[in-house]
Amino acid sequence: MRKYLFAALLLAPALSFAQQKAAAPAAKTYDLLLGGYTLQGYDKGISVYRFDTETGKATLLSQVEGSANPDFLALSSDNKFVYSCNVNPKNGVEAEVSAFKFNKATGKLTLINKVAGGGINPVHISIDKDNKNVIVSYYSSGSIAVLPVNKDGSLGAVKQNIKYTGGSVHRNQKTPHVHMAIFDDSGKKVLVADLGSDKVYTYNYDNTKAEPLNPADPAYELTMPGDGPRHIEFSPDKKFAYIIQELSGYVRVYKYDNGKLTFIQTIAMMPEDFKVNSAADVHISPDGNFLYASNRNAADNVVQYAINKKDGKLSFVNRYPVSDEPRGFTIDPTGNYLLSAGQEANTIVFYKIDKATGKLTAMDTKLDVPQVTCFKWVAVD
């Protein structure tokens, strides 16, 4: 008995240390990376700010000049490299994909290389957990491309290109328009949202293969005609997937299980008589209690829903006006702030989040950065 008691006493400090380590608070300071368009004479495509989550203050660290239209960014799992898909301003011309080395101490980005992207008008880029490949989504060519990542962080030539077919009932659905390819938490499944065909495709992913993507079974989930699936967000517990529909202005809710989507609910972002929908972005608070979604054009707002964590269903809470054309927004990793980028207003506006109610309160803070479409967070050591 004494032997067991002695062993327990020896283990107690280790257990206590492990518990303290697990309960360690989140970082208070983050680097905030902004991607967007270099239009209207603005040539600084990627900006990096140091963000204090206690005060909400953002301080400029660096900007990348000459990076043409880096409208979406992806970070390697170790945060050492940043990848951007670059929209070619000449309509119908193949895009490029850029690789950067990221210095976490200074916030400086250094270009490693650029390669041909394999498609036209990229709108999203993601990277796998092992930093082996990036997947770029192309709106105008209705395709996705897989590009390998080399050990030094540079990009190689396109290794797999998937071109979609079909359309749907809306005037903007004459051809496929892929808007996002996203990995699930396992890293072994990829979901692809095709706005043009009202389909969400599912792939098995294996980065050891020459062509990493292979259709799952079932190969896709069909949304309602004219929906236009755009962006996908998983709940923090990974049990549910929320897909914002650009053209109908709805959010569709699904149970998610190893690549399988089971429909649960659809909920409108705007009143029934509102006819001009251009839904854009969707994010969930870190605690999983609230979902926020943005709508552009005549609406220019962010809609708040409460999440029932048991069944995943959404309940409407409120709408908040934001600056013109909220193509992208973000919630900081601590859940204290929501930042909305008014793409046409050339301004990022800040809101304080009440964690108990999810309510947004406008702050005086704003960043005058043109044409921002994408946010990425990196914890500062």
C-alpha positions in Angstrom: 0.0 0.0 0.0 2.8 2.4 0.9 4.5 1.6 -2.4 1.4 2.6 -4.3 1.0 5.7 -2.2 4.6 6.7 -2.8 4.2 6.2 -6.5 1.0 8.3 -6.5 2.9 11.1 -4.7 5.7 11.0 -7.3 3.2 11.2 -10.1 1.1 14.1 -8.6 3.5 16.9 -9.6 3.7 15.6 -13.2 -0.1 15.4 -13.4 -0.4 18.9 -11.9 2.1 20.2 -14.5 0.3 18.5 -17.3 -3.1 20.0 -16.2 -1.6 23.4 -15.9 0.0 23.1 -19.3 -3.3 22.0 -20.9 -5.1 24.9 -19.2 -2.6 27.5 -20.3 -4.3 30.7 -21.5 -4.3 31.5 -25.2 -1.8 33.9 -26.6 -2.6 37.6 -26.0 -0.7 38.9 -29.1 -1.1 37.8 -32.7 0.2 38.8 -36.1 -2.7 39.5 -38.4 -2.0 38.9 -42.1 -4.2 40.7 -44.6 -4.5 39.7 -48.2 -6.5 41.5 -51.0 -6.5 43.1 -54.3 -3.8 45.6 -55.6 -6.2 47.7 -57.7 -6.8 51.4 -58.0 -3.1 52.2 -57.9 -2.5 50.3 -54.6 0.5 48.0 -54.8 1.0 46.7 -51.3 -0.8 43.3 -51.6 -0.1 41.7 -48.2 0.1 43.6 -44.9 1.1 42.3 -41.5 -0.1 43.9 -38.2 0.7 43.1 -34.6 -2.6 42.7 -32.8 -3.1 43.0 -29.0 -6.2 41.1 -28.0 -6.6 42.9 -24.7 -6.7 46.4 -26.2 -7.7 45.7 -29.7 -4.8 47.8 -31.0 -3.2 46.9 -34.3 0.3 48.1 -35.2 1.7 47.8 -38.8 4.8 45.6 -39.0 5.3 45.1 -42.8 3.9 45.2 -46.2 4.7 43.4 -49.4 5.0 45.5 -52.5 4.6 44.2 -56.0 2.5 41.1 -55.1 -0.3 41.3 -57.6 -3.7 40.7 -56.2 -3.0 38.1 -53.4 -6.7 37.8 -52.6 -6.4 34.7 -50.4 -3.7 33.4 -48.1 -2.7 30.1 -46.5 -0.1 29.4 -43.8 2.0 26.3 -43.2 1.2 24.4 -40.0 4.5 25.7 -38.4 3.7 29.3 -39.6 7.1 29.5 -41.3 5.6 30.0 -44.8 2.7 31.9 -46.4 1.1 31.1 -49.7 -1.0 33.4 -51.8 -3.1 32.9 -55.0 -2.6 35.9 -57.3 -5.4 37.1 -59.6 -4.1 38.1 -63.0 -5.6 41.5 -63.8 -5.9 40.6 -67.4 -9.1 38.7 -67.9 -8.7 35.1 -68.9 -5.0 34.8 -68.2 -3.6 32.0 -66.0 -2.9 33.1 -62.4 0.2 32.6 -60.4 0.7 31.2 -56.9 3.3 32.7 -54.6 5.4 31.3 -51.7 6.8 33.5 -48.9 9.1 32.9 -46.0 7.5 34.4 -42.8 9.7 35.9 -40.0 7.5 35.7 -36.9 9.9 37.9 -34.9 9.6 40.9 -37.4 6.4 40.1 -39.3 8.4 40.3 -42.6 7.5 38.3 -45.6 10.2 37.3 -48.1 9.2 36.0 -51.6 10.6 32.5 -52.3 9.1 31.8 -55.7 6.1 32.2 -58.0 4.7 29.4 -60.2 1.9 29.1 -62.8 -1.3 28.3 -60.9 -3.2 26.2 -63.5 -6.4 28.2 -63.5 -8.1 31.6 -64.0 -9.2 33.9 -61.2 -8.3 32.2 -58.0 -10.4 32.9 -55.0 -9.1 30.5 -52.3 -6.0 28.6 -51.3 -5.5 26.0 -48.6 -2.6 23.8 -47.4 -2.6 20.3 -45.9 -1.5 19.4 -42.4 1.8 18.0 -43.5 2.7 21.0 -45.6 3.0 18.7 -48.7 0.5 20.4 -51.1 -1.6 23.5 -51.6 -5.0 23.4 -53.3 -6.1 26.5 -55.2 -9.8 27.2 -56.1 -10.5 29.0 -59.4 -13.8 30.8 -60.0 -13.6 31.7 -63.7 -12.1 28.4 -64.9 -14.3 26.4 -62.6 -11.4 24.2 -61.4 -9.0 23.3 -58.6 -5.3 22.8 -58.8 -3.0 20.9 -56.5 0.6 22.2 -56.3 3.4 20.5 -54.3 5.3 22.3 -51.5 9.0 21.6 -51.4 11.1 21.2 -48.2 12.4 24.8 -48.5 8.8 26.1 -48.6 8.9 26.8 -52.4 6.1 25.7 -54.7 6.4 23.2 -57.6 4.5 22.9 -60.8 0.8 21.8 -60.8 0.5 18.1 -60.1 -3.3 17.6 -60.4 -5.9 19.8 -62.1 -9.7 19.0 -61.8 -12.1 20.9 -64.1 -15.8 20.8 -63.3 -18.8 20.9 -65.6 -22.4 21.9 -65.3 -24.4 24.9 -64.1 -27.7 25.8 -62.5 -30.7 28.2 -62.6 -29.2 31.5 -61.6 -27.8 33.9 -64.2 -24.4 33.6 -62.5 -24.5 29.8 -62.9 -24.0 29.3 -66.6 -20.7 27.5 -65.9 -18.9 26.1 -62.8 -17.4 28.6 -60.3 -15.3 26.9 -57.6 -15.1 29.1 -54.5 -13.4 27.0 -51.9 -11.5 23.7 -51.3 -11.1 23.0 -47.6 -9.6 20.2 -45.6 -11.5 18.7 -42.7 -9.9 18.2 -39.3 -8.6 14.7 -40.2 -6.7 16.1 -43.2 -7.9 13.1 -45.2 -11.0 14.7 -46.7 -11.4 17.8 -48.9 -14.7 19.6 -49.5 -15.0 21.7 -52.6 -17.8 24.3 -53.0 -18.9 24.9 -56.6 -21.1 28.0 -56.7 -21.9 27.4 -60.4 -23.4 23.9 -60.1 -24.9 24.1 -56.6 -22.7 21.2 -55.6 -20.3 20.5 -52.7 -17.9 17.8 -53.7 -16.1 15.5 -51.3 -12.7 13.9 -52.0 -10.4 11.4 -50.3 -7.0 13.0 -49.9 -3.7 11.2 -49.8 -0.5 13.3 -50.1 1.7 10.3 -50.9 0.0 9.8 -54.2 0.9 11.6 -57.5 -2.7 12.7 -57.7 -3.8 13.2 -54.1 -7.5 13.8 -54.7 -9.9 11.0 -55.5 -13.8 11.3 -55.4 -15.4 10.0 -52.2 -18.6 8.1 -52.1 -21.0 9.9 -52.4 -19.0 12.2 -54.6 -21.1 15.4 -53.9 -23.9 17.0 -52.0 -26.5 18.9 -54.1 -27.8 22.1 -52.6 -31.0 23.9 -53.7 -31.1 25.3 -57.3 -29.8 28.8 -57.3 -28.1 28.6 -53.9 -24.5 29.1 -55.0 -22.4 27.4 -52.2 -19.4 29.6 -51.5 -17.6 29.2 -48.1 -17.6 26.3 -45.6 -17.0 26.5 -41.8 -16.8 23.6 -39.4 -18.0 23.8 -35.9 -15.2 23.7 -33.2 -16.2 20.1 -32.3 -16.1 19.2 -36.0 -19.5 17.6 -35.8 -21.3 20.1 -38.1 -20.5 22.0 -41.3 -22.0 25.4 -42.2 -22.1 26.4 -45.9 -23.0 30.0 -46.9 -24.9 30.3 -50.2 -23.9 33.4 -52.1 -26.8 33.7 -54.5 -29.8 32.7 -52.3 -28.5 34.3 -49.1 -29.0 31.2 -47.0 -26.8 29.3 -44.6 -27.2 25.5 -44.9 -26.4 23.3 -41.9 -25.1 19.8 -42.1 -24.1 17.0 -39.8 -20.5 16.1 -40.7 -19.1 12.6 -40.3 -15.8 11.6 -42.1 -16.7 13.3 -45.4 -20.4 12.6 -45.3 -22.8 15.6 -45.2 -26.3 15.1 -43.8 -28.6 18.0 -44.3 -30.1 19.5 -41.1 -31.4 23.0 -41.7 -31.4 26.0 -44.0 -31.9 29.5 -42.6 -32.2 32.9 -44.4 -29.7 35.7 -43.8 -32.2 38.4 -44.9 -36.0 39.0 -44.7 -38.1 37.1 -47.2 -38.8 40.2 -49.4 -35.1 41.0 -49.7 -34.1 40.1 -53.3 -30.5 41.2 -53.8 -28.3 38.6 -52.0 -24.5 38.4 -52.3 -23.5 36.4 -49.3 -19.8 36.2 -48.7 -18.1 34.9 -45.6 -18.9 32.8 -42.6 -17.2 32.2 -39.2 -17.9 30.7 -35.8 -16.9 32.1 -32.4 -14.1 30.1 -30.8 -16.4 28.9 -28.0 -18.8 27.5 -30.7 -21.8 29.5 -29.4 -22.4 31.9 -32.3 -22.1 31.9 -36.1 -21.6 35.1 -38.1 -22.2 35.5 -41.8 -21.7 38.5 -44.1 -23.9 39.8 -47.0 -22.8 42.4 -49.5 -24.4 44.8 -52.1 -27.6 46.4 -50.8 -27.3 44.6 -47.4 -23.7 45.3 -46.3 -24.2 43.6 -43.0 -23.0 40.8 -40.7 -25.7 38.4 -39.4 -25.5 36.7 -36.0 -27.0 33.3 -35.2 -27.0 31.3 -32.0 -25.8 27.7 -32.4 -27.5 24.8 -30.7 -24.5 22.6 -29.9 -26.6 19.4 -29.6 -28.2 19.4 -33.0 -26.2 22.1 -34.8 -29.2 24.2 -35.7 -29.1 28.0 -36.0 -31.4 30.7 -34.5 -31.4 34.2 -35.8 -30.2 36.8 -33.3 -29.3 40.1 -35.0 -28.0 42.0 -38.0 -25.2 44.6 -37.8 -24.4 47.2 -40.5 -20.8 47.2 -41.7 -18.7 49.1 -44.2 -19.4 48.6 -47.9 -18.8 45.1 -49.5 -17.9 42.9 -46.5 -16.3 40.2 -48.7 -14.2 39.0 -45.8 -14.3 39.2 -42.0 -12.6 37.5 -39.1 -13.0 36.7 -35.4 -9.7 36.9 -33.4 -8.6 33.6 -31.8 -9.6 34.8 -28.3 -13.1 35.6 -29.4 -13.0 39.2 -28.2 -13.2 41.0 -31.6 -14.8 40.8 -35.0 -13.0 42.6 -37.8 -15.0 43.3 -41.0 -13.2 44.4 -44.2 -15.2 46.7 -46.4 -13.7 45.9 -49.8 -15.2 48.9 -51.5 -14.9 51.2 -48.5 -11.2 50.3 -48.2 -11.6 50.1 -44.5 -11.5 47.4 -41.8 -13.9 48.2 -38.9 -13.6 46.7 -35.4 -16.4 45.3 -33.2 -16.2 44.1 -29.6 -17.9 40.8 -29.0 -19.9 40.2 -25.9 -19.0 36.6 -25.3 -22.2 35.9 -23.3 -24.6 37.2 -25.9 -22.5 37.3 -29.0 -23.6 40.9 -29.5 -21.3 43.2 -31.6 -20.5 46.7 -30.5 -18.8 49.0 -32.9 -15.5 50.4 -31.8 -13.7 53.6 -32.8 -10.8 51.6 -34.1 -10.4 51.0 -37.8 -7.7 50.3 -40.4 -7.6 52.1 -43.7 -6.3 49.3 -45.9 -7.6 49.1 -49.4 -9.3 46.0 -51.0 -8.8 43.5 -48.1 -10.5 40.1 -48.7 -8.6 37.7 -46.4 -7.4 37.5 -42.8 -5.0 35.0 -41.2 -3.8 34.9 -37.5 -0.5 33.8 -36.1 0.2 33.6 -32.4 3.2 35.5 -31.3 5.6 33.4 -29.1 
